[in-house]
Amino acid sequence: MGGITEALVGERVSRSTVSRVTASLDEKVEQLRKAPITGPIPYLFLDATFLEARWARKVENVSALVAYGIGLDGKRQLLAVTIGAEESGESWSELLAQLVERGLDGVQLVIADAHLGMSAAVRKYLPEVAQQRCTVHLQRNVLAKAPQRLRSRLGRAVTQVFEAPSKAEARKRLEALTASLGRQVPEAIECLRAGFEAATQFYAFPREHWHRIRSTNGLERLHGEIKRRTRAVGAFPDRASALRLVTAVALQVTAIWTDRRYLDMKLLKPKEVVEAKAA
Protein backbone atom coordinates (compact mmCIF):
# COMPACT_ATOMS: atom_id res chain seq x y z
CA MET A 1 0.00 0.00 0.00
CA GLY A 2 2.91 2.33 0.66
CA GLY A 3 4.25 1.72 -2.83
CA ILE A 4 0.82 2.34 -4.34
CA THR A 5 0.48 5.61 -2.44
CA GLU A 6 3.91 6.73 -3.62
CA ALA A 7 2.99 5.93 -7.22
CA LEU A 8 -0.29 7.81 -7.00
CA VAL A 9 0.66 10.94 -5.03
CA GLY A 10 4.41 11.10 -5.46
CA GLU A 11 5.48 10.58 -1.88
CA ARG A 12 5.78 7.72 0.58
CA VAL A 13 3.63 7.89 3.70
CA SER A 14 4.32 6.52 7.16
CA ARG A 15 3.51 2.98 8.22
CA SER A 16 0.81 4.19 10.59
CA THR A 17 -0.87 6.11 7.77
CA VAL A 18 -0.65 3.04 5.54
CA SER A 19 -2.28 0.98 8.26
CA ARG A 20 -5.12 3.47 8.68
CA VAL A 21 -5.71 3.71 4.93
CA THR A 22 -5.66 -0.07 4.56
CA ALA A 23 -8.11 -0.53 7.43
CA SER A 24 -10.43 2.12 5.96
CA LEU A 25 -10.37 0.52 2.51
CA ASP A 26 -10.90 -2.95 3.96
CA GLU A 27 -13.99 -1.60 5.72
CA LYS A 28 -15.35 -0.17 2.46
CA VAL A 29 -14.72 -3.47 0.67
CA GLU A 30 -16.56 -5.36 3.40
CA GLN A 31 -19.46 -2.89 3.47
CA LEU A 32 -19.99 -3.25 -0.28
CA ARG A 33 -19.70 -7.03 -0.08
CA LYS A 34 -22.34 -7.30 2.65
CA ALA A 35 -24.69 -4.41 1.85
CA PRO A 36 -28.27 -5.72 1.49
CA ILE A 37 -29.90 -5.21 -1.90
CA THR A 38 -33.36 -3.77 -1.33
CA GLY A 39 -36.05 -3.59 -3.96
CA PRO A 40 -36.16 -5.13 -7.44
CA ILE A 41 -33.23 -4.64 -9.83
CA PRO A 42 -34.81 -5.02 -13.31
CA TYR A 43 -31.56 -4.41 -15.20
CA LEU A 44 -28.32 -6.08 -14.09
CA PHE A 45 -25.04 -5.20 -15.84
CA LEU A 46 -21.97 -7.47 -15.58
CA ASP A 47 -18.49 -6.92 -16.99
CA ALA A 48 -14.82 -7.51 -16.22
CA THR A 49 -11.59 -5.60 -16.61
CA PHE A 50 -8.08 -6.95 -16.14
CA LEU A 51 -5.21 -5.92 -13.88
CA GLU A 52 -1.77 -7.24 -13.04
CA ALA A 53 -1.19 -8.50 -9.52
CA ARG A 54 1.47 -10.59 -7.86
CA TRP A 55 0.24 -14.06 -7.05
CA ALA A 56 2.41 -16.89 -5.71
CA ARG A 57 5.56 -14.83 -6.37
CA LYS A 58 4.66 -14.19 -9.97
CA VAL A 59 2.84 -11.32 -11.68
CA GLU A 60 -0.40 -12.61 -13.18
CA ASN A 61 -3.28 -11.07 -15.11
CA VAL A 62 -6.31 -11.12 -12.79
CA SER A 63 -9.89 -10.04 -13.41
CA ALA A 64 -11.86 -7.33 -11.64
CA LEU A 65 -15.51 -8.35 -11.89
CA VAL A 66 -18.03 -5.55 -11.54
CA ALA A 67 -21.82 -5.63 -11.21
CA TYR A 68 -24.24 -2.74 -11.15
CA GLY A 69 -27.98 -2.53 -11.49
CA ILE A 70 -30.81 -0.13 -12.17
CA GLY A 71 -33.58 -0.13 -9.57
CA LEU A 72 -37.20 0.91 -9.88
CA ASP A 73 -36.19 4.47 -9.01
CA GLY A 74 -34.28 4.59 -12.31
CA LYS A 75 -30.93 5.14 -10.64
CA ARG A 76 -27.80 3.05 -11.10
CA GLN A 77 -26.39 1.19 -8.12
CA LEU A 78 -22.92 -0.30 -7.73
CA LEU A 79 -23.64 -3.80 -6.44
CA ALA A 80 -20.35 -5.67 -6.28
CA VAL A 81 -16.65 -5.65 -7.08
CA THR A 82 -14.58 -8.81 -6.81
CA ILE A 83 -11.14 -9.93 -7.92
CA GLY A 84 -10.94 -13.34 -9.57
CA ALA A 85 -7.96 -15.40 -10.60
CA GLU A 86 -9.49 -15.21 -14.07
CA GLU A 87 -12.78 -14.36 -15.74
CA SER A 88 -14.31 -17.82 -15.33
CA GLY A 89 -17.65 -19.40 -14.69
CA GLU A 90 -16.53 -20.10 -11.13
CA SER A 91 -15.63 -16.44 -10.51
CA TRP A 92 -18.94 -15.21 -11.90
CA SER A 93 -20.83 -17.86 -9.93
CA GLU A 94 -19.24 -16.62 -6.71
CA LEU A 95 -20.25 -13.03 -7.50
CA LEU A 96 -23.83 -13.92 -8.46
CA ALA A 97 -24.21 -16.17 -5.41
CA GLN A 98 -23.15 -13.23 -3.27
CA LEU A 99 -25.69 -10.95 -4.95
CA VAL A 100 -28.56 -13.42 -4.58
CA GLU A 101 -27.67 -14.01 -0.93
CA ARG A 102 -27.79 -10.26 -0.34
CA GLY A 103 -31.29 -10.03 -1.78
CA LEU A 104 -30.96 -9.57 -5.54
CA ASP A 105 -34.44 -9.97 -6.98
CA GLY A 106 -36.72 -8.79 -9.77
CA VAL A 107 -34.10 -9.02 -12.52
CA GLN A 108 -35.63 -8.92 -15.98
CA LEU A 109 -32.52 -8.52 -18.13
CA VAL A 110 -28.80 -9.21 -17.66
CA ILE A 111 -26.56 -7.13 -19.92
CA ALA A 112 -23.10 -8.60 -20.45
CA ASP A 113 -20.57 -9.83 -22.97
CA ALA A 114 -20.81 -13.29 -24.50
CA HIS A 115 -18.61 -15.06 -21.96
CA LEU A 116 -19.63 -18.73 -21.73
CA GLY A 117 -18.77 -19.05 -18.04
CA MET A 118 -20.73 -15.92 -17.19
CA SER A 119 -23.75 -17.06 -19.21
CA ALA A 120 -23.72 -20.41 -17.44
CA ALA A 121 -23.51 -18.69 -14.04
CA VAL A 122 -26.47 -16.44 -14.93
CA ARG A 123 -28.52 -19.48 -16.02
CA LYS A 124 -27.72 -21.14 -12.69
CA TYR A 125 -28.58 -18.25 -10.37
CA LEU A 126 -31.10 -16.34 -12.53
CA PRO A 127 -32.51 -19.16 -14.69
CA GLU A 128 -35.56 -17.32 -16.06
CA VAL A 129 -33.85 -14.03 -16.87
CA ALA A 130 -33.14 -12.94 -20.45
CA GLN A 131 -29.51 -12.22 -21.34
CA GLN A 132 -28.65 -9.27 -23.57
CA ARG A 133 -25.31 -9.60 -25.35
CA CYS A 134 -23.49 -6.28 -25.44
CA THR A 135 -23.85 -4.95 -28.99
CA VAL A 136 -20.60 -3.00 -28.70
CA HIS A 137 -18.61 -6.11 -27.84
CA LEU A 138 -20.33 -8.03 -30.64
CA GLN A 139 -19.49 -5.29 -33.13
CA ARG A 140 -15.83 -5.42 -32.10
CA ASN A 141 -15.82 -9.18 -32.60
CA VAL A 142 -17.39 -8.77 -36.04
CA LEU A 143 -14.93 -6.09 -37.18
CA ALA A 144 -11.98 -8.18 -36.00
CA LYS A 145 -12.93 -10.74 -38.65
CA ALA A 146 -12.88 -8.21 -41.51
CA PRO A 147 -9.96 -6.61 -43.41
CA GLN A 148 -8.99 -3.11 -42.30
CA ARG A 149 -10.17 -1.49 -45.54
CA LEU A 150 -13.75 -2.69 -45.02
CA ARG A 151 -14.11 -2.13 -41.29
CA SER A 152 -15.46 1.40 -41.48
CA ARG A 153 -18.20 0.44 -43.93
CA LEU A 154 -19.02 -2.74 -42.04
CA GLY A 155 -19.07 -0.93 -38.71
CA ARG A 156 -21.63 1.61 -39.95
CA ALA A 157 -23.81 -1.19 -41.30
CA VAL A 158 -23.70 -3.15 -38.05
CA THR A 159 -24.60 -0.02 -36.10
CA GLN A 160 -27.61 0.48 -38.37
CA VAL A 161 -28.75 -3.07 -37.69
CA PHE A 162 -28.99 -2.45 -33.93
CA GLU A 163 -30.51 1.00 -34.36
CA ALA A 164 -33.45 -0.40 -36.30
CA PRO A 165 -36.87 0.65 -34.93
CA SER A 166 -37.93 -2.98 -34.40
CA LYS A 167 -36.43 -6.44 -34.22
CA ALA A 168 -38.12 -7.36 -37.50
CA GLU A 169 -36.50 -4.38 -39.20
CA ALA A 170 -33.16 -5.25 -37.61
CA ARG A 171 -33.41 -8.71 -39.12
CA LYS A 172 -34.20 -7.19 -42.55
CA ARG A 173 -31.12 -4.98 -42.28
CA LEU A 174 -29.04 -8.02 -41.30
CA GLU A 175 -30.22 -9.85 -44.40
CA ALA A 176 -29.43 -6.82 -46.58
CA LEU A 177 -25.96 -6.62 -45.07
CA THR A 178 -25.44 -10.33 -45.70
CA ALA A 179 -26.42 -9.87 -49.35
CA SER A 180 -24.12 -6.86 -49.85
CA LEU A 181 -20.97 -7.90 -47.96
CA GLY A 182 -21.51 -11.59 -47.27
CA ARG A 183 -19.12 -12.82 -49.95
CA GLN A 184 -16.35 -10.35 -49.05
CA VAL A 185 -16.38 -10.92 -45.28
CA PRO A 186 -18.14 -14.25 -44.67
CA GLU A 187 -16.49 -14.84 -41.27
CA ALA A 188 -17.59 -11.42 -40.00
CA ILE A 189 -21.16 -11.91 -41.24
CA GLU A 190 -21.33 -15.36 -39.68
CA CYS A 191 -20.17 -13.89 -36.35
CA LEU A 192 -22.89 -11.24 -36.55
CA ARG A 193 -25.59 -13.71 -37.48
CA ALA A 194 -24.57 -16.06 -34.67
CA GLY A 195 -24.81 -13.26 -32.11
CA PHE A 196 -27.90 -11.54 -33.50
CA GLU A 197 -30.52 -13.21 -31.33
CA ALA A 198 -28.63 -12.66 -28.07
CA ALA A 199 -27.86 -9.06 -29.03
CA THR A 200 -31.50 -8.13 -29.76
CA GLN A 201 -33.15 -9.03 -26.46
CA PHE A 202 -33.45 -5.33 -25.69
CA TYR A 203 -36.33 -5.01 -28.18
CA ALA A 204 -38.64 -6.63 -25.60
CA PHE A 205 -38.20 -3.59 -23.34
CA PRO A 206 -39.28 0.07 -23.57
CA ARG A 207 -37.95 1.87 -26.63
CA GLU A 208 -36.72 4.71 -24.42
CA HIS A 209 -34.40 2.23 -22.63
CA TRP A 210 -32.89 0.57 -25.71
CA HIS A 211 -29.83 2.76 -26.09
CA ARG A 212 -28.72 2.17 -22.51
CA ILE A 213 -29.60 -1.51 -22.06
CA ARG A 214 -28.14 -2.94 -25.26
CA SER A 215 -24.51 -2.51 -24.17
CA THR A 216 -22.29 -2.38 -21.11
CA ASN A 217 -20.96 1.06 -22.03
CA GLY A 218 -21.72 2.35 -18.55
CA LEU A 219 -19.28 -0.19 -17.14
CA GLU A 220 -16.78 0.42 -19.91
CA ARG A 221 -16.47 4.02 -18.73
CA LEU A 222 -16.01 2.84 -15.14
CA HIS A 223 -13.35 0.36 -16.26
CA GLY A 224 -11.57 3.11 -18.14
CA GLU A 225 -11.42 5.21 -15.00
CA ILE A 226 -10.11 2.24 -13.01
CA LYS A 227 -7.41 1.69 -15.63
CA ARG A 228 -6.48 5.37 -15.67
CA ARG A 229 -6.14 5.65 -11.92
CA THR A 230 -4.30 2.38 -11.43
CA ARG A 231 -1.93 2.67 -14.40
CA ALA A 232 0.76 4.34 -12.28
CA VAL A 233 0.71 1.44 -9.85
CA GLY A 234 1.84 -1.18 -12.34
CA ALA A 235 1.49 -4.65 -10.83
CA PHE A 236 -0.30 -4.81 -7.50
CA PRO A 237 1.59 -6.60 -4.72
CA ASP A 238 -1.34 -8.98 -4.25
CA ARG A 239 -5.01 -9.44 -5.10
CA ALA A 240 -6.19 -7.98 -1.78
CA SER A 241 -4.52 -4.63 -2.51
CA ALA A 242 -6.00 -4.66 -6.03
CA LEU A 243 -9.47 -5.19 -4.57
CA ARG A 244 -9.00 -2.34 -2.09
CA LEU A 245 -8.01 0.21 -4.70
CA VAL A 246 -10.45 -0.90 -7.40
CA THR A 247 -13.31 -0.78 -4.89
CA ALA A 248 -12.26 2.68 -3.70
CA VAL A 249 -12.12 3.99 -7.28
CA ALA A 250 -15.46 2.37 -8.16
CA LEU A 251 -17.17 3.87 -5.11
CA GLN A 252 -15.79 7.31 -5.88
CA VAL A 253 -16.68 7.21 -9.58
CA THR A 254 -20.21 5.93 -8.93
CA ALA A 255 -20.98 8.28 -6.02
CA ILE A 256 -22.83 10.65 -8.38
CA TRP A 257 -25.22 7.89 -9.44
CA THR A 258 -27.42 8.47 -6.40
CA ASP A 259 -28.20 12.00 -7.61
CA ARG A 260 -29.19 11.18 -11.17
CA ARG A 261 -32.05 9.19 -12.65
CA TYR A 262 -30.62 7.09 -15.47
CA LEU A 263 -33.87 5.65 -16.86
CA ASP A 264 -37.58 6.30 -16.48
CA MET A 265 -38.59 2.96 -14.99
CA LYS A 266 -42.29 3.83 -15.03
CA LEU A 267 -42.16 2.75 -18.67
CA LEU A 268 -41.11 -0.79 -17.72
CA LYS A 269 -43.83 -3.41 -17.90
CA PRO A 270 -44.32 -6.06 -15.19
CA LYS A 271 -41.93 -8.98 -15.41
CA GLU A 272 -44.52 -11.48 -16.55
CA VAL A 273 -45.53 -9.25 -19.48
CA VAL A 274 -41.90 -8.89 -20.60
CA GLU A 275 -41.37 -12.67 -20.39
CA ALA A 276 -44.48 -13.34 -22.48
CA LYS A 277 -43.41 -10.83 -25.13
CA ALA A 278 -39.89 -12.29 -25.29
CA ALA A 279 -41.28 -15.80 -25.68
C-alpha positions in Angstrom: 0.0 0.0 0.0 2.9 2.3 0.7 4.2 1.7 -2.8 0.8 2.3 -4.3 0.5 5.6 -2.4 3.9 6.7 -3.6 3.0 5.9 -7.2 -0.3 7.8 -7.0 0.7 10.9 -5.0 4.4 11.1 -5.5 5.5 10.6 -1.9 5.8 7.7 0.6 3.6 7.9 3.7 4.3 6.5 7.2 3.5 3.0 8.2 0.8 4.2 10.6 -0.9 6.1 7.8 -0.6 3.0 5.5 -2.3 1.0 8.3 -5.1 3.5 8.7 -5.7 3.7 4.9 -5.7 -0.1 4.6 -8.1 -0.5 7.4 -10.4 2.1 6.0 -10.4 0.5 2.5 -10.9 -3.0 4.0 -14.0 -1.6 5.7 -15.4 -0.2 2.5 -14.7 -3.5 0.7 -16.6 -5.4 3.4 -19.5 -2.9 3.5 -20.0 -3.2 -0.3 -19.7 -7.0 -0.1 -22.3 -7.3 2.7 -24.7 -4.4 1.9 -28.3 -5.7 1.5 -29.9 -5.2 -1.9 -33.4 -3.8 -1.3 -36.0 -3.6 -4.0 -36.2 -5.1 -7.4 -33.2 -4.6 -9.8 -34.8 -5.0 -13.3 -31.6 -4.4 -15.2 -28.3 -6.1 -14.1 -25.0 -5.2 -15.8 -22.0 -7.5 -15.6 -18.5 -6.9 -17.0 -14.8 -7.5 -16.2 -11.6 -5.6 -16.6 -8.1 -6.9 -16.1 -5.2 -5.9 -13.9 -1.8 -7.2 -13.0 -1.2 -8.5 -9.5 1.5 -10.6 -7.9 0.2 -14.1 -7.0 2.4 -16.9 -5.7 5.6 -14.8 -6.4 4.7 -14.2 -10.0 2.8 -11.3 -11.7 -0.4 -12.6 -13.2 -3.3 -11.1 -15.1 -6.3 -11.1 -12.8 -9.9 -10.0 -13.4 -11.9 -7.3 -11.6 -15.5 -8.4 -11.9 -18.0 -5.5 -11.5 -21.8 -5.6 -11.2 -24.2 -2.7 -11.2 -28.0 -2.5 -11.5 -30.8 -0.1 -12.2 -33.6 -0.1 -9.6 -37.2 0.9 -9.9 -36.2 4.5 -9.0 -34.3 4.6 -12.3 -30.9 5.1 -10.6 -27.8 3.1 -11.1 -26.4 1.2 -8.1 -22.9 -0.3 -7.7 -23.6 -3.8 -6.4 -20.3 -5.7 -6.3 -16.6 -5.6 -7.1 -14.6 -8.8 -6.8 -11.1 -9.9 -7.9 -10.9 -13.3 -9.6 -8.0 -15.4 -10.6 -9.5 -15.2 -14.1 -12.8 -14.4 -15.7 -14.3 -17.8 -15.3 -17.6 -19.4 -14.7 -16.5 -20.1 -11.1 -15.6 -16.4 -10.5 -18.9 -15.2 -11.9 -20.8 -17.9 -9.9 -19.2 -16.6 -6.7 -20.2 -13.0 -7.5 -23.8 -13.9 -8.5 -24.2 -16.2 -5.4 -23.1 -13.2 -3.3 -25.7 -10.9 -4.9 -28.6 -13.4 -4.6 -27.7 -14.0 -0.9 -27.8 -10.3 -0.3 -31.3 -10.0 -1.8 -31.0 -9.6 -5.5 -34.4 -10.0 -7.0 -36.7 -8.8 -9.8 -34.1 -9.0 -12.5 -35.6 -8.9 -16.0 -32.5 -8.5 -18.1 -28.8 -9.2 -17.7 -26.6 -7.1 -19.9 -23.1 -8.6 -20.4 -20.6 -9.8 -23.0 -20.8 -13.3 -24.5 -18.6 -15.1 -22.0 -19.6 -18.7 -21.7 -18.8 -19.0 -18.0 -20.7 -15.9 -17.2 -23.7 -17.1 -19.2 -23.7 -20.4 -17.4 -23.5 -18.7 -14.0 -26.5 -16.4 -14.9 -28.5 -19.5 -16.0 -27.7 -21.1 -12.7 -28.6 -18.3 -10.4 -31.1 -16.3 -12.5 -32.5 -19.2 -14.7 -35.6 -17.3 -16.1 -33.8 -14.0 -16.9 -33.1 -12.9 -20.4 -29.5 -12.2 -21.3 -28.6 -9.3 -23.6 -25.3 -9.6 -25.4 -23.5 -6.3 -25.4 -23.9 -4.9 -29.0 -20.6 -3.0 -28.7 -18.6 -6.1 -27.8 -20.3 -8.0 -30.6 -19.5 -5.3 -33.1 -15.8 -5.4 -32.1 -15.8 -9.2 -32.6 -17.4 -8.8 -36.0 -14.9 -6.1 -37.2 -12.0 -8.2 -36.0 -12.9 -10.7 -38.7 -12.9 -8.2 -41.5 -10.0 -6.6 -43.4 -9.0 -3.1 -42.3 -10.2 -1.5 -45.5 -13.8 -2.7 -45.0 -14.1 -2.1 -41.3 -15.5 1.4 -41.5 -18.2 0.4 -43.9 -19.0 -2.7 -42.0 -19.1 -0.9 -38.7 -21.6 1.6 -40.0 -23.8 -1.2 -41.3 -23.7 -3.2 -38.0 -24.6 0.0 -36.1 -27.6 0.5 -38.4 -28.8 -3.1 -37.7 -29.0 -2.5 -33.9 -30.5 1.0 -34.4 -33.5 -0.4 -36.3 -36.9 0.6 -34.9 -37.9 -3.0 -34.4 -36.4 -6.4 -34.2 -38.1 -7.4 -37.5 -36.5 -4.4 -39.2 -33.2 -5.2 -37.6 -33.4 -8.7 -39.1 -34.2 -7.2 -42.5 -31.1 -5.0 -42.3 -29.0 -8.0 -41.3 -30.2 -9.9 -44.4 -29.4 -6.8 -46.6 -26.0 -6.6 -45.1 -25.4 -10.3 -45.7 -26.4 -9.9 -49.3 -24.1 -6.9 -49.9 -21.0 -7.9 -48.0 -21.5 -11.6 -47.3 -19.1 -12.8 -49.9 -16.4 -10.4 -49.0 -16.4 -10.9 -45.3 -18.1 -14.2 -44.7 -16.5 -14.8 -41.3 -17.6 -11.4 -40.0 -21.2 -11.9 -41.2 -21.3 -15.4 -39.7 -20.2 -13.9 -36.4 -22.9 -11.2 -36.6 -25.6 -13.7 -37.5 -24.6 -16.1 -34.7 -24.8 -13.3 -32.1 -27.9 -11.5 -33.5 -30.5 -13.2 -31.3 -28.6 -12.7 -28.1 -27.9 -9.1 -29.0 -31.5 -8.1 -29.8 -33.2 -9.0 -26.5 -33.4 -5.3 -25.7 -36.3 -5.0 -28.2 -38.6 -6.6 -25.6 -38.2 -3.6 -23.3 -39.3 0.1 -23.6 -37.9 1.9 -26.6 -36.7 4.7 -24.4 -34.4 2.2 -22.6 -32.9 0.6 -25.7 -29.8 2.8 -26.1 -28.7 2.2 -22.5 -29.6 -1.5 -22.1 -28.1 -2.9 -25.3 -24.5 -2.5 -24.2 -22.3 -2.4 -21.1 -21.0 1.1 -22.0 -21.7 2.4 -18.5 -19.3 -0.2 -17.1 -16.8 0.4 -19.9 -16.5 4.0 -18.7 -16.0 2.8 -15.1 -13.4 0.4 -16.3 -11.6 3.1 -18.1 -11.4 5.2 -15.0 -10.1 2.2 -13.0 -7.4 1.7 -15.6 -6.5 5.4 -15.7 -6.1 5.6 -11.9 -4.3 2.4 -11.4 -1.9 2.7 -14.4 0.8 4.3 -12.3 0.7 1.4 -9.8 1.8 -1.2 -12.3 1.5 -4.7 -10.8 -0.3 -4.8 -7.5 1.6 -6.6 -4.7 -1.3 -9.0 -4.3 -5.0 -9.4 -5.1 -6.2 -8.0 -1.8 -4.5 -4.6 -2.5 -6.0 -4.7 -6.0 -9.5 -5.2 -4.6 -9.0 -2.3 -2.1 -8.0 0.2 -4.7 -10.5 -0.9 -7.4 -13.3 -0.8 -4.9 -12.3 2.7 -3.7 -12.1 4.0 -7.3 -15.5 2.4 -8.2 -17.2 3.9 -5.1 -15.8 7.3 -5.9 -16.7 7.2 -9.6 -20.2 5.9 -8.9 -21.0 8.3 -6.0 -22.8 10.6 -8.4 -25.2 7.9 -9.4 -27.4 8.5 -6.4 -28.2 12.0 -7.6 -29.2 11.2 -11.2 -32.1 9.2 -12.6 -30.6 7.1 -15.5 -33.9 5.7 -16.9 -37.6 6.3 -16.5 -38.6 3.0 -15.0 -42.3 3.8 -15.0 -42.2 2.7 -18.7 -41.1 -0.8 -17.7 -43.8 -3.4 -17.9 -44.3 -6.1 -15.2 -41.9 -9.0 -15.4 -44.5 -11.5 -16.6 -45.5 -9.2 -19.5 -41.9 -8.9 -20.6 -41.4 -12.7 -20.4 -44.5 -13.3 -22.5 -43.4 -10.8 -25.1 -39.9 -12.3 -25.3 -41.3 -15.8 -25.7 
